[in-house]
Amino acid sequence: MSGIRTYQNLGTLVTRLRDDLNASDLVLLYAYNRTGKTRLSMEFKDAGKRKHKTKNPTGTPDTLYFNAFTEDLFVWENDLEGDSVRRLQLNEKSSFFNAMTELALDETIAGYLSRYADFDFDFTYKEFQQGKETVSKPDYVSFSKGAETNIKVSRGEQNIFIWCVFMAICERMLDGHQSYQGKRYLYIDDPISSLDDNSAISVACDLAKLLRRAATRKDGNGAPAPIKVIFSSHHSLFFNVMCNEVGRRAEGEAKITHNRYFLHRPGSDGAYTLQATGDKPFFHHVATLAELQRAADPARGKLYTFHFNALRSVMEKTASFFGHPSIAFCLKALDNEEDRALFNRALNLLSHGAYAIHEPTEMGEDNKELFRRILREFIARFEFALPGVVAAQPAAPAPAPAPEEAPAQ
């Protein structure tokens, strides 16, 4: 397919992304979960601290990153014995917290947090031995709400707090704090797990504003000193808001140059593909259907039982879009009542139980043919245009009304 490039491993993909950032300010990546986004972010970070005769003779790390490893630096201590002192413990061994005492982040964190949540926080610091030096680093953070102290916040609230810490650190880096000299890149992977859509939109808008500042950053002498950024996400709404926000600009603002890609791992051989998404909005359900269409191709695809889960999910989203509570709405569009019953049984049975995505099993031939029939009918009935796969399907003719039966005699 045109517009798709293949990279045999993470190393070659990282080289491509770094080359992209030589010519643009920002790269936006959309990818499904389990594609390898976290591994890609770590490979990008590792590439930036390898010694190079001309580019990096000292091996100084050039990337500040946020990913699942960043979130794992914060672990709950739930006081199982006393059941009263609950706090979020920080990993003292991580260099992520090295400069937090000097950075004076509390006010900046609180400024961000107040936009998304209604609880307060308090860092407790501790002296740690680091080599021959003694340094002060945050030991843990406790939370409160009103008069209630030592509260346990939800997973979503915990994640948004960690994100606010990172945003505050980013601000210090853009300010030119000495702790971040040598950093040239920001890599941000999936920052909004467990957030509702409203919070996701708010976070995306704030992040886009920060990235605009990174792209237009200047040094102390007024010379351009941009921080280049890679952002990746599996969250379609978040990705679309980010695309829209970085694409628009107010009068007098500098243009942000950026590339948008769909990142995919088509097989288990370690190869990756990048497909430019252009200026069009990227819709998760359409991309999913495109993937299912490829998997259903008898010549080149391979169908696994978990593909029934994906198809059912798209049908549920379609029904919800039209204001209906279940996939029965999508099945009613089919002409044949026998097919409707068969498809309903198949989708209910084959998208649950032992057909979980964690234990992928190739479909039997009968189920493959059934899956292809359901997918073909669904795409045709709702006239989906799938990117890089098929054009919009012609509208299927509406079923003729059934003749009224004569009253029983």
C-alpha atoms as one frame of an Amber mdcrd trajectory, in Angstrom:
protein
   0.000   0.000   0.000   1.215   3.462  -0.779   2.301   5.722   2.035   3.396
   2.851   4.288   7.053   2.270   5.149   8.440  -0.770   6.917  11.250  -0.810
   9.505  12.768  -4.136  10.428  13.407  -3.339  14.094  13.112  -0.633  16.738
  16.606   0.669  16.027  15.874   1.549  12.400  12.515   3.028  13.405  14.207
   5.261  16.001  16.691   6.433  13.368  13.762   7.420  11.141  12.024   9.326
  13.942  15.182  11.197  14.903  15.687  12.099  11.241  12.099  13.372  11.136
  12.805  15.645  14.088  15.739  17.204  12.281  13.205  18.734   9.885  10.111
  19.166  12.085   9.174  20.169  15.624   6.938  17.305  16.598   6.016  13.724
  15.684   2.593  12.355  16.644   2.193   8.558  16.707  -1.063   6.649  17.009
  -0.774   2.932  17.810  -2.886   0.221  19.349  -2.042  -1.196  22.751   0.523
  -4.022  22.599   2.186  -2.514  19.526   5.395  -1.700  21.410   5.081   2.037
  22.113   6.815   1.782  25.506   9.687  -0.243  24.058  10.018   2.311  21.272
  10.224   5.177  23.768  12.985   3.370  25.688  14.917   2.598  22.509  14.679
   6.275  21.543  15.955   7.273  25.011  18.790   4.727  24.896  19.859   5.890
  21.436  20.222   9.386  22.869  22.791   8.407  25.495  25.077   6.242  23.365
  28.527   7.693  22.897  29.243   9.065  19.434  32.475  10.686  18.279  30.809
  13.818  16.938  27.159  13.850  18.028  27.574  12.798  21.676  31.211  12.195
  22.695  30.396  12.106  26.444  27.282   9.915  26.219  25.102  12.572  27.863
  21.389  11.550  27.807  19.471  13.843  25.446  15.858  12.788  26.172  13.411
  13.507  28.991  10.686  10.880  28.745   7.326   9.920  30.193   6.001   6.363
  29.852   4.880   3.369  31.922   8.313   3.244  33.591   7.777   6.809  34.834
   4.443   5.868  36.398   6.059   2.836  38.037   8.361   5.126  40.038   5.330
   5.883  42.243   4.044   2.979  44.377   1.285   2.973  47.008   2.061   2.245
  50.641  -1.367   1.375  52.041  -0.501   0.837  55.740  -2.100  -2.605  55.871
  -1.473  -2.880  59.640  -2.746   0.498  60.848  -5.088   1.198  57.896  -4.714
   4.951  58.361  -1.485   6.327  56.847  -1.714   5.966  53.084   0.880   7.523
  50.847   2.509   7.312  47.433   6.107   6.156  47.806   8.719   7.501  45.367
  11.573   5.327  44.120  14.656   6.894  45.700  17.026   5.126  43.276  15.658
   6.927  40.233  17.486   9.949  38.843  14.056  11.297  37.848  13.761  12.839
  41.333  17.349  14.070  41.654  16.692  17.772  41.112  13.216  18.074  42.589
  14.424  19.856  45.723  16.062  22.613  43.666  13.235  22.777  41.128  10.614
  23.997  43.659   7.796  22.284  41.775   4.951  22.359  44.301   3.291  25.515
  43.041   3.538  24.508  39.386   2.196  21.009  40.113  -0.687  22.504  42.090
  -1.476  24.855  39.205  -1.876  21.961  36.800  -3.604  19.633  39.278  -6.315
  22.190  40.124  -7.503  21.983  36.490  -8.230  18.264  36.666  -8.818  17.280
  40.312  -9.977  18.593  43.705  -7.468  17.047  46.127  -4.262  18.451  47.623
  -0.811  16.903  48.023   2.239  17.251  50.246   5.784  15.993  49.565   7.943
  14.708  52.407  11.681  14.935  51.739  14.544  12.806  53.036  18.353  12.857
  52.954  19.822  10.173  50.704  23.410   9.076  50.152  24.297   9.399  46.478
  27.894   8.387  45.861  30.000  10.558  48.162  27.324  13.228  48.462  24.233
  13.550  50.625  21.244  14.839  48.681  17.684  15.764  49.614  15.055  13.944
  47.546  11.304  13.480  47.937  10.567  10.302  49.896   6.778  10.106  49.531
   3.696  12.200  48.843   0.466  12.191  50.838  -2.961  13.433  49.737  -5.835
  15.235  51.404  -9.259  16.590  50.543 -10.705  19.277  52.764 -10.268  18.200
  56.372  -9.675  14.572  55.405  -5.976  13.597  55.396  -4.005  10.551  54.244
  -6.628   9.717  51.652  -6.256   7.053  48.991  -6.905   8.662  45.610  -8.275
   6.705  42.657  -6.043   5.210  39.981  -7.106   7.932  37.577  -6.336  10.650
  40.150  -2.969   9.034  40.894  -2.085   9.018  37.190  -3.104  12.630  36.711
  -0.986  13.652  39.717   2.078  11.894  38.274   1.386  13.571  34.950   1.232
  16.980  36.651   4.637  16.296  38.242   6.039  15.563  34.803   4.450  18.661
  33.259   6.007  20.790  36.013   9.421  19.229  35.326   8.967  19.953  31.613
   8.380  23.602  32.424  11.680  23.757  34.318  13.462  22.148  31.406  11.983
  24.724  29.014  13.047  27.447  31.459  16.632  26.240  30.943  17.227  24.844
  34.444  20.791  23.561  34.803  19.590  20.061  35.657  18.375  19.642  32.079
  21.265  21.048  30.105  21.917  18.778  27.145  18.314  17.617  26.832  17.129
  18.064  23.246  14.064  15.819  23.118  10.831  15.098  24.953   9.267  11.668
  24.463   5.747  11.333  25.868   3.961   7.982  25.667   0.333   7.453  26.719
   0.031   9.984  29.542  -3.689   9.614  30.247  -4.520   6.052  31.227  -7.664
   5.790  33.403  -8.897   9.303  32.539 -12.408  10.179  31.426 -12.911  11.948
  28.092 -13.381  15.414  29.594 -10.088  15.186  31.480  -8.406  13.749  28.400
  -9.419  16.792  26.364  -8.208  19.188  29.083  -4.862  17.410  29.383  -4.418
  17.362  25.598  -5.055  21.104  25.334  -2.560  21.879  28.120   0.028  19.528
  26.653  -0.336  21.055  23.174   0.286  24.479  24.692   3.454  23.192  26.384
   4.669  21.564  23.161   4.101  24.779  21.255   6.315  26.481  23.828   8.947
  23.735  23.381   8.973  24.202  19.609   9.434  27.966  19.850  11.898  27.939
  22.762  14.847  30.370  22.725  18.049  30.424  24.754  19.258  33.225  27.031
  20.592  35.154  24.043  17.328  34.968  22.117  18.583  32.372  19.628  16.258
  29.446  18.690  16.776  26.494  21.063  13.781  24.223  20.410  13.054  21.003
  22.283  11.849  18.420  19.756   8.977  16.145  20.796   7.587  12.690  20.074
   4.102  11.966  21.387   2.452   8.532  21.138  -0.966   7.286  22.237  -3.516
   4.521  21.777  -6.339   6.887  22.833  -8.090   8.041  19.654  -9.833  11.064
  21.202  -6.627  12.269  22.848  -4.702  11.797  19.604  -7.276  13.733  17.576
  -7.369  16.619  20.051  -3.570  16.791  19.998  -3.559  16.862  16.183  -6.137
  19.643  16.141  -4.434  21.704  18.841  -0.929  21.613  17.374  -2.322  22.171
  13.893  -4.133  25.397  14.710  -2.506  28.651  15.786  -3.653  32.027  16.965
  -2.764  35.131  15.010   0.893  35.990  15.505   1.861  32.506  16.744   4.581
  30.549  14.995   3.584  27.518  12.948   4.400  24.157  14.514   5.715  21.708
  11.949   4.710  18.157  12.721   4.308  14.684  11.242   1.438  12.331  12.064
   1.718   8.572  11.756  -0.162   5.359  12.405   2.375   2.995  13.975   1.691
  -0.693  13.469   3.410  -4.013  14.046   1.905  -6.284  11.394   3.514  -9.548
  12.523   5.639 -11.218  15.170   8.941 -10.795  13.315   9.787  -7.474  15.002
   9.093  -5.287  11.966   7.109  -2.042  12.258   5.263   0.112   9.754   4.600
   3.840   9.682   1.683   5.243   7.715   1.290   9.015   7.422  -2.220  10.071
   8.448  -2.026  13.568   6.932  -4.413  16.244   8.121  -7.436  13.956   8.315
  -8.815  13.054  11.737  -7.858   9.575  12.817 -10.726   7.453  14.059  -9.984
   4.377  16.114 -12.998   2.363  14.953 -12.206   2.988  11.268  -8.572   1.988
  11.777  -9.725  -1.152  13.594 -12.009  -2.093  10.702  -9.128  -1.562   8.290
  -6.996  -3.944  10.347  -9.807  -6.507  10.454 -10.208  -6.241   6.692  -6.515
  -6.997   6.242  -6.681  -9.908   8.668  -9.714 -11.308   6.816  -7.916 -11.322
   3.459  -7.783 -15.068   2.551  -4.525 -14.647   0.618  -2.425 -12.532   2.987
  -4.237 -12.228   6.329  -4.550 -14.447   9.371  -7.656 -14.488  11.550  -7.475
 -15.168  15.282 -10.370 -15.719  17.633  -9.755 -12.353  19.344 -10.707 -10.592
  16.097 -14.325 -11.313  17.051 -13.740  -9.131  20.150 -12.495  -6.278  17.983
 -15.411  -6.532  15.542 -17.956  -6.629  18.343 -16.322  -3.537  19.920 -16.634
  -1.581  16.655 -20.279  -2.624  16.312 -20.987  -1.461  19.867 -19.403   1.941
  19.119 -21.434   2.229  15.920 -24.684   1.408  17.711 -23.826   3.890  20.480
 -23.126   6.606  17.892 -26.672   6.187  16.562 -28.106   6.261  20.086 -28.793
   2.543  20.488 -27.738   0.424  23.469 -26.476  -2.752  21.766 -25.159  -4.326
  18.574 -28.672  -5.530  17.848 -29.072  -2.209  15.998 -26.254  -3.145  13.596
 -27.581  -6.661  13.074 -31.091  -5.389  12.277 -29.646  -3.738   9.171 -29.104
  -7.183   7.627 -31.709  -8.487   5.204 -31.765 -12.104   6.266 -33.330 -12.959
   9.622 -31.460 -16.267   9.735 -28.160 -14.398   9.280 -29.097 -11.946  12.027
 -29.619 -14.775  14.501 -26.459 -16.589  13.396 -24.278 -13.463  13.570 -25.674
 -12.537  16.978 -24.874 -15.985  18.404 -21.391 -15.933  16.900 -20.526 -12.474
  18.209 -21.825 -13.296  21.681 -20.074 -16.653  21.902 -16.804 -16.035  20.090
 -15.948 -12.660  21.674 -15.885 -14.006  25.221 -14.503 -16.761  27.396 -11.604
 -18.795  26.063 -11.225 -16.507  23.072  -9.357 -13.851  25.032  -6.733 -11.712
  23.323  -4.112 -12.908  25.820  -4.211 -16.426  24.332  -4.505 -15.863  20.583
  -5.756 -18.899  18.692  -6.201 -19.060  14.945  -9.827 -19.467  13.860 -11.106
 -22.656  12.314 -12.117 -22.502   8.662 -15.862 -22.357   9.419 -15.408 -19.426
  11.812 -13.140 -17.637   9.338 -15.820 -17.735   6.683 -18.472 -16.643   9.190
 -16.284 -13.749  10.348 -15.721 -12.612   6.750 -19.465 -12.647   6.097 -20.259
 -10.569   9.196 -17.480  -8.076   8.452 -18.442  -7.782   4.765 -22.127  -7.180
   5.550 -21.342  -4.666   8.305 -18.938  -2.582   6.189 -21.349  -2.563   3.249
 -24.432  -1.653   5.269 -22.819   1.280   7.027 -20.738   2.422   4.021 -17.377
   2.602   5.779 -14.402   3.931   3.788 -11.333   2.171   5.153  -7.932   3.918
   4.830  -5.569   2.162   2.458  -7.780  -0.921   2.203 -11.078  -0.384   0.383
 -13.055   2.541  -0.922 -16.442   3.414   0.488 -18.851   0.581  -0.170 -21.952
   1.293  -2.240 -25.021   1.592  -0.122 -26.812  -1.717   0.162 -30.379  -1.622
  -1.101 -32.966  -1.328   1.617 -34.941  -4.525   2.145 -38.338  -4.573   0.541
 -41.146  -4.371   3.061 -42.546  -7.779   3.932 -46.067  -8.323   2.528 -48.742
  -8.180   5.155 -50.184 -11.523   6.014 -53.877 -12.034   5.563 -55.803 -12.277
   8.817 -56.247 -15.766  10.110 -59.603 -17.228   9.120
